[in-house]
Amino acid sequence: MPINIILHEPEIPANTGNIGRTCVATGSVLHLIEPLGFQLTEKNIKRAGLDYWDKLDVRRYIDYRQFLELNNNPRIYMATTKAHRIYSEVSYEENAYIMFGKESAGIPEEILVDNEETCIRIPMFKDIRSLNLSNSVAIVLYEALRQQGFGSLQTEGELHRLSWNR
């Protein structure tokens, strides 16, 4: 079962493109909750996703309520700098849903207060407002995948011209 990455009202096309590429690389589903700060046809999003965008399982929703309805009110881990728990302190289910907010404001507090027990954070120095959105997605997504043994992902690589001395 794939991990589900949710972007709540993303604003920067390059971040969404990078996240889309990460989702393709990990077999994850990308859920986009509108309004978006860009058009999905913009060249910036395709450039960041390179030639992988057509391989992405991406789903769009008009708002958070529609997302909940169409996905049967899933348990959602909400990445926010306001959380009490660290992202690595929770156990992610096989088809976990992990939500990230828009770059300028994060997930609305109206959503966070109803989901305090599933709010998670990435540790950082106090004076730093937040990390880049695509970096944050990669950090939390790969922790969830690590907990699941990386599933069917390739965990070893080969050199192109030479071979490893084993």
Secondary structure, DSSP 8 states (H G I E B T S, - for coil): ---EEEEES---HHHHHHHHHHHHHHT-EEEEES--SS-TT-HHHHHHHGGGGGG-EEEEESSHHHHHHHTTS--EEEE-TT-SEEGGGS---TT-EEEE-BTTTBS-HHHHTT-GGGEEE----TT-----HHHHHHHHHHHHHHHTTTTTS------SSS----
